[in-house]
Structures are given as structure tokens and as C-alpha cells.
Amino acid sequence: MVATGTPTFLVKQIRKDLQYSFDSIKIGEATLGNFDVQNILAAPLLFQTGYLTIKGHQEEFGLYELGYPNKEVESSLLDNLLSAYRDVFPGDSVEVISGLVLSLRSNYTEGMITHLNALIASISYDHWKAESESIFHIIVHLAFKKAGINIQSEVHSAKGRCDVMIFTDQYIYALELKLNGSAQAALDQIFEKQYLAPFVADQRKKTAVGVNFSSEKWAVENYLVQEVL
């Protein structure tokens, strides 16, 4: 059973380690039982507090696969993590992510950027100054995940690694994120590295999005969109 109350210690520990993705974790038996207060690992902590459960076990290697016990627990943890990375924890982020779903369903990229900016604008100055690029990527991932969107980060392909891949019923998006760089360079990278090539046979419409984030403006400075025919 998941611990009751606001998991302040849990969320702050995960936030401190800049972790955010716990969909499917493989972990050894010794590590799973580790609860060293001087060196706390997120996965064992989540398991021992009920936020992750055992989904599979390879007895020969003493390897366990962990995952969320149900959607309710996943949604709760994602909301807490997104709020923590936005520096509004305790609190919730539900009201600021609903527009992401509607924007993606209609392939409305401008709306998607607007809602991402609203999320990013709430990051505290101290957090932003210290971890700008990591925080930007993490918030993008958590926001889409919390919105119920199928999102994958750092997706490997034959020629590189795409920052973010988003999958809806009708669209596949490849997002490349730059910090104080160039939206054009981000967009070019998607095509140069052929991030969408593995999905050429997929009937869904494919869209490449290059995003450049400005640490000075604390927002998306510019972005470029190109549909793939």
C-alpha cells in the first residue's frame, strides 16, 4: 500500500537526484533491498514506500523488474514530481497540462509551446540557474507523461539519440531541445540523424519540432516545425 500523506521526503530525494522516469526499471536483488540513509537510491525507496511494485523476476540472475502498481499511483507520483521540478511542491500541476493534450490531438504546435512555457515559467531562479538544461528536459517529459501522452526520452536510433519522441493516435512527433542555441540547428539534427526513419511505415503523420530555449528569457525563444511527408 502506498504511504499516506504528501511524500515530501520521497519527492525531494528524487528531485535532488534529477530522476524522473520509473516506467520499467530492472534492478538487482541486493540493490532492491538497499536502504542506506547516507546514500538513498530512488528505485529502492519507491519500492519500499509502495510507489513501485515487482512486475517480473529473473531468478537465475536475481534481477527484478519494477513498475507502477496502477495508474492512480503513477498519476499521483508524476503530479508530485512535476510540481517539485516546477518548485511549487506541495501543490499540483493538473491545471497547467490539460492544454497539452488538446494541442497535440489537433497538431497545434503553437499551443503546445504556449503550455510548455507556462510550466517552465514557474521554475525558481535558484533551480533554473543551477540545472537549466536538465530541468527543461525533465519538465517536458513529466508534463506529457502526466497528460497521459505516450512519450519517450533519449530515444536511440542508428545515427543518434532523439531528445523526445511523442506518440498520439494520429501523430508522431520528434522533438529536439536546445538551450541558448538555434531552433534551426535542432530541426536540422532531427533530419540529419534520421530520428523519424524507424517509423516510415507507420501510417500516422510525422512532425519534426526543433525547440530553442533561452535561459535569459526563461522561455522558448523560438521553434521550427516541419511535417515529414
N, C-alpha and C positions, 0 to 999 in steps of 0.2 A: 504494500500500500504506500502511496506517495505521502511523504511527510506533509502535515497540515501547516497552514500559515504561509507567510511570504518567505521564500527561500533566500533570504538576504545573503547569508554566508556563501551558499552554493553559487548564486549568480555572480557575486563579486569575485569569487575564486576563478570562475570560468572567464569572466571579463578580464581579469588580471593576466591570464594566460593567452588572451586573444584567440580563444577557441569558439567555435560556433556551429559546427556540423557534427551531429551524432546519429545520423540515419542508420548506418550499418558499421559497427566497429568490431574488429577482430582483436582479441586480447588474450594473453596467456593467463593460465590459472594463478600463477604467483602474483602477477600484476593486478589481477582482478581482486585479490584479497588484500592488496596493499592499502593501508590507511595511515601512512606516516604523516603526522601533523606538520612535520618540518618540510615535507615535500609531497603535498597533496596532488594527486593526478585527477583530472576531471572525470574520466570514464569510471574508475572505481567508485568515486564519490557519487556520481549519478546512479550507479548500480545500487550502492548501499542505501541510498535515500529513496529508491523506488522509481526514479525517472527513466531508468533503462532496465530492461529485463533480458534474460537469456533467450535468444531465438534459435540457436544451434550450438552443437558441441562436437568437435572432432577429438574424440577420446584418445586416439593414437598420439596426437601432438599436444594434448592438453590445451586446446585452443577453443575459445568461446566466441560466439558472435552475439553482440548486444544490439538491441534496438528498442524503440519506444513500445511500451505495453499496449497503448491505444492512442487514438487521435486526440482525445481530450488532454492527455498528459503531454503529448507533443506540442499541441497548440499552446498550452499553459507555459511550458518552458520557452518556446520560441518568443512568446509575447514578453516574458520576463527578460530574456536575453536582449531582444531588440530594444526594450526600454532602457536596459542597463547601458548598452552601447550608445544610445542617444543621450544618456545621462539624465533620464527622467524617472529612474527607478527609485522607490516603488511607484508604480503607475502602469499605464497600458499604452499600447501603440495601435490598437484596433482602429480607432477613428481616422488615422492618417494613412492607412494602407488600403482601404476599400477601393479607392480610386484607381489603384494599380490594376486591379482585376478588370475593371471596366475598360481601361485604356488598352490593355493587352488584348482583350476579346475583340476589340474593334480595330486593332492595329494602329492605335492612336499614339504614336511615339512621343509627340509633344506633351500629351497628358501624362505619360509615364515619367518623363523627365521632371515635369512640374511636381508630381507627387514625391519623387525621389528627393528633390530639392527641399521639400517641406520636412522630410525626415532628417536630412543631413544638417539643416539649419539649426537643429536643436542640440547638436553636439557641443559640449562645453569647450571653452577655449583651451583649457589645460590638456584635455584629451586630444583635441584636434591637433594642437601644436606638436604633441609627442608622437602621435601614431597616425598621421593623416591618411596615408595610402591604405594601411591595413583596415582602419576604421571604415573608410569609404566602401571598400570591397565587402567587408563583413555586413554592413548595414544593407547594402544592395541584396546580398544573399538572404539575410534574415527576413527582410521586408517581403520579398517574393515568396519565400517559403511559408511565412506566416499567412500570406494571402491565399495559400493553397495552390500556388503555381509550381509546376514541375521545373525546378531549377537545379543546375549542376555547375559547380565552380571548378576552375582549373581543369578543364576537360582536355585530356591528352589526345593528340592526333599524330599522324605520321610526320608532320613538319613543325609541330609546336604544341602550345598549350593555350587554349582559349580561356579568358578570364571567366566568362559566364555564358552558359547556354540555357535558354528558356524554351520550354515546350508547352504549347497550348493545343487545343483540339484542331485549330486551323493554321497555326503559325509556329515556325521555329525561328528563334532569334539567337544571333551570335553577338555578344556584347564584348567589346574590348575597352578597358578602362585605362585612362592615362591621368597622371597627376602633373599639373603645370607643364603639359606637353602640347599635343596637337590632336584635334579630333580627326584630321585627315590622316595623320600617321596611324592612329588607332584603326580607322576604317581600312586603310591600305593593308595593315597587318592581317586583318581577317581574310582578305583575298590572297595575299602573298603566301600565307601559311595554310590556306585552303581549309579553314575551320569548318566550313559547311559542306565540304566534299563528301564526308561519310553519309550524308543524308540526301544525296542526289536522287535516289529512287523513292524517297518519301514524297507523298502527294501534297503535303502541307506547304503553304507558302513560306518562303525563307527570307529573312530580313537581317542585314548586317547593320550594326549600330556602333559607331565609334564615338566614345564619350571622353571629353577632356574636362577634368575637374580643376578648379582654381583654388589654391589654398588661401590666396589673398581675398578673393571674393566670397569664399566659403560656399561655393555653389558650382553647379555645372556651368562652365563658361561657354562651351559650345559643343555641339554634337552633329554628326552627319549620319544620314540613313540611306541605305541603298538596298532595294529589293533584288533578289537573285532570281533570274529567270531560268 
